Amino acid sequence: MVYLLMIGAVEFLVGLVLVLAPEPFRGLCSRCDRVFLDIDKKLEPYRAWVGIAEVALSAWLLYVAIRFPAFGVVLHPFSLIFLFFGILYIFLPRWMTKISGVAHKKVMDVDEFVMGARRISGFIFILASFYIFYLATRMVP
């Protein structure tokens, strides 16, 4: 229950900032848009090892999913994703470079979209926080 109260409080504060003071939010968004670490350059010398680790992780996830069927719904897709990218890392590393290049393109500027509809987004956050507070009070034993 405490975690719901904390999530609701953070969501309420974000909603208030969007409605009442959008400039601090815009500054935070611009700071978060910077690239801190280029993983492609760091992993390039170790691509084969990363691929082997991903295939091993895929096998382990598949084992856990088979052993515990309740988690299979979540673990089977992740296992397939890790297997796919592990095989790409091992056998087709240039494809990974192409996929990475495509993924680095900005499809939609979410910051400008939210700032354009900041009041609506803020009120949605505030309403959702009230709902989360309601759920937290209903969970009291």
PyMOL commands that set and color helices and strands:
alter all, ss='L'
color gray80, all
select helices_A, chain A and resi 2-20+22-32+39-67+69-91+93-103+110-116+118-138
alter helices_A, ss='H'
color red, helices_A
deselect
rebuild
show_as cartoon
